[in-house]
């Protein structure tokens, strides 16, 4: 199942960037690429701009072969490499001129394992169904930038209280058994009140209705440090090493 979860994450992320950002998403075997139409900024351990990002759960040798066939060694890019043996695989990238920026976990959840879902008094959960809804969804910051784009595989939700948008989240489900949860955000002054759980419950119910049996998400480092999603039944489903050229 872990292999399926990682593959679904890569497929879903690529699809969202294709729809929302106009990216192109070629792939070769177990290695996929997102080519962004506009330059992205990379912050650490050195700053640079890039338009090409790779995602792979092939072996390090296969991954490097694919990347070398597609890109000039001097062109800035980012690699997200998934493996259960990172300590053994990462040195191959380092020998090839890369440095590891960080590692992070991909989390998965079996939707048959339900958790106690709160009912936040006075809060309503909405699924985006119109351009006006999309404007309200996009009023909160996040990693998704949907604009007014609508796509049958992307489902956006937001929570309101007294008309104010307080929290949001996104579901991407392309096919198969795994759906991707993304863009979860709650206004800082309304956190620790169950809003995240309410939005997540709506997203998981939607995923079940579409035929998914599992969900996955990739929490940011700060969120992961608090173990937020573990209390909702999410467990490690993969680990990735994020690598960049030494420059």
N, C-alpha and C positions, 0 to 999 in steps of 0.2 A: 504493500500500500504506500510506503514512503516514496518509492519511485514514481508512482502515479500522482501523488500529491505534488512532488517537485515539478513534474511535467505539466500538471494542470496550472500550477502557479506561473510557470514560464509562458505557457500558451495564453493564459488569461491576461497577464501583464502586457504581453505583446499586442494582443487584440485591443486592449484599452488604449494603448499608446497610438495604435493605428487609427482608431476611431476619433479619439479626442485631440491628438496632436498632429495627425497626418503623417506619422512615422511609417517607414517601410520595415518589414519584418521577415527577411530571408532566414532560412535555416538549412543546416546540413547535419543529418543524423541527430545526435543528442545535443548539438550546439545551435543555439538560435541567436539572432542579432536583432537589435532595435536600432535603426538609423533615424535619428531625430532630425526634423527639418530645420531646427534652430539650435544653436550651440547651448549646451548645458554647462553649468559651472561645478567643478569638483573642488571640495574644500580642504582635504587633508589626506596624507601628510604633506602634500604640496598642492598648490592651487593651479588649476588649468581649465581650459574649456575643451569640450569634446562633443561629438555628434554620434559616436558609435559605442554601443554597449553590448557585451556578449553575456549569454547565460548558458551554462553547460553542466550536464551531469555525466559526460563522457569521461574517459580517463584523461589525465593531464596531457599525455602524449597525443591523443586524438584531438583534444581541444586545441592544443597549440598548433597542430597541423592545419586544422580548419582556419584558425585565425590568421596564420601566416599566409594562407592561400588567398585571403580576402583583403588584407590590409597591409599597408606599408609599415615597416617597423618604426618609422619616425612619426606616424600619425597617432595623436592622443586617443586613448580608448580606455574602457573599463571592462573588467571581467568579473562575473559573478559565478564562482565555481562551487558546485555542490558535490560533496562526497562524504562517505562515512569514514574515510581514511585521509583526512586533510593533513595530518601530521606527516604522512608519507608522500602525499601528492604535491603539497605546496612547494617543497624544495625544488621540484622540477620547474615550476614557474620562476622561482627566484634565480635558478641557474640560467633561465632564458631571458633575464633582464627585467623581472617584475618585482614589486614589493607588495607585501600584504598590508592593506590599510586597516582592515578589521575583520572579525568574524561575527556572524549573527545567525540566529535560529529561524527556521520556518516552522510554524506551529500548525497542527492539524487537529480536527475534532470529528468524532463519530457522531453523526446527528441522531443515532438511536439512543445515545446517552444524554438524556435531557437534564438540564439543571434547573434549579428553582428560579423562575423568572419573576422579577419584581413588577409591581404595578405602581408606577410613579403617579401620585394623585395630581390631576390637573394637566397631565401631559398627553399630547396626541402624537401618534406616529403616522407620517404620511409617506406614501410611495410617490415619487415624481411621476406625474401623468401629463404635464403640460409645460409649455415654455415658462409660464409664470412660476410654476413649482421649481423649475430648474434654476431660475434666478434666485429663489429663496434658498435652495440647496447650496448654490455657489456663493452665497453671502458669507458663509463661514470659510476660513482658510483650510487648506488641505493639499494633499499631493495630487489629487485628481483635478483636472481643469476642463470640465465637460462643456463649458459654454452653453450653447443651446442644442448640442448634439444629442440625438436619441438613437439608441441601438438596441435591438432585441435581446442581446446578450448582457446588457449592462442595466442594472436596476439600482436606483438611488433612493435613499430614505432620509428623512429628517424629522426631528422631534420639535414640537412647539409647545409653548405654554403662554396663554393669553396673547397669542398671535406672534410671539417672539420665537425666532429660530434659535434653539439651544444646542442641538447636537445633530450629527449626521453620520452616515456610513454608506458604503457602496458594495454591491454584489456583482461579480462578473462570473457568468456561467456559460461556457462555450459548448461543452458536451461532456459525456462521460459521467463519472461518479463524484467528481470533486469540483466544488465552487470556491471562488476566491473572494475573501472579505477584505475590503480595502477602505482607505480614506476615512477611518473612524476619527471623529473629533468632537469634543465637547467644550463649550466655552469654559475658560478656567474658573470663573466665579460660580459655575453650576456643576462642578465636578463633585464626585463622592455622594451623589444623590440618586444613583441608579439609572441615569439617562443612557449611559453607554450600554448597560445591560438591556434596556428597553429597545434600543435601536438594533442591537445584536440579535435579540430574540426575533424581531421582525425580519431581519435578513436571513436568519437560519430557517424560519418558517417558509420564506420565499424559496430558498434553496431546496428544501424538501418538496415543495409543490412542483418544482421544475424537474425533479428526478434525481437530484444529488443525494448521496449518502454521507458525504463528508464535506467539511469546509476547511479552508486553510487561510492563514494570514501571516504577514511578515511584520511583526511589531518593530518600531524604532527602538534604539538602544535604551532610551530613557524609560519608555513604557515597559520594555522587557525587564528592566531592573526592578520594577515594582511587582512583577508577576501578575499583572492585571488579568490576562486571559486564562491563566491556569485555573482560576476559580470558576471559570465557565467550561471547564473540561478540556481545554486545549493542551496538547502535549507536543514535545519536540518531534518533528516529522522530517527534519533535514537540517544540515548545517552548511552554510556557505562561507567561503573565503572571498572577500572582495579585494581584487588585485589591480594595480595600476602600473604602467611602465615606470621604471626608476627615474627617467628623465635626465 
